[in-house]
Amino acid sequence: MVALRRKSKDKADEPKQPSGRSAARPSQIPRRGWREILWRVKDEVSRDNVDLIAAGVAFYGLLAIFPGIAALVAIFGLVMDPATVQAQMQQLTGMIPEAGRSIIEGQLTAVAAKPAQSLGLVAIGSILLALWSATKGTKALMRALNITYREDEKRNFLKFNATALLLTLGAIIGTIVTLALIVVVPALLDSVGGNLGLGDAAQWLISVLRWPILLVLAMIAFAALYRYGPSRRAPRWRWVSWGASGAVILWVGVSMLFSWYVSAFDSYNETYGSLGAVVILLMWFYISAYVFLLAAEINAEMEHQTAKDTTVGAEKPLGKRGAFAADHAAGRS
């Protein structure tokens, strides 16, 4: 009996496994710490009503997509033929179910078909109006990130809207760069590939490498939103890149799965009739927003796991970092 009590006491006195309180980067968080992070994420997703927030973001995203397309075509038309946008966007929108994709492509066709003079006027004045309207989706994401990071909005009206405008403009410019990459790389390979001595295999490899580059660009875009979207002192890139990478990979996979489901079962058109395409597009926005916010919860809980300063600038003590997730440590050392 005494031996049993002694054994029980010795087991209780054993130090608990570290869970990442002293981690300076996500890769230093041990397995136990990741279990704690994922357990808290499960609770936070429910507490923050992520499904409801994602629905709101999806609604504003749907409202923002049409002025966003107008701004995209107008800016794209400053450097390239706007008529090429539709053909190249088909390669980027392949993850969206066909019924929802038809709405976007129809709007692209309508905007790109405008005469050059009209596009020039858009480039002068209406671009700003389109950008301002497109920021509705970005503002919804910023407010959603405040909830996932447990932050109150501390930015004034001008700073909040300027941040939303810059993030929206960055997203549009990133899309233009992506479209240019899709257009320019094949054209260059066709025109100068032979002169440079590139064989068919080398040209094929370069052409294929475009797609991993596009994934990296998407990860950078997600990371920028996680870093600058919430109203807090910015986290270091290493504390948002993990969630951004996971979000993009999951987003691509879930989008392809949803697209397959819609094409295989066609239940949306049977249920909603002529509104089926709109509902499918809205549902895709919802799934995308949910994945994005789920990764934001993971980012926040990674910061919450360590006592090290995860924010930019000089090292600051707990409670002085200007970010809830960075100011409250949950893990053990």
PyMOL commands that set and color helices and strands:
alter all, ss='L'
color gray80, all
select helices_A, chain A and resi 2-13+26-28+31-47+50-76+84-92+98-112+116-148+157-192+200-208+210-228+238-265+267-305+324-327
alter helices_A, ss='H'
color red, helices_A
deselect
rebuild
show_as cartoon
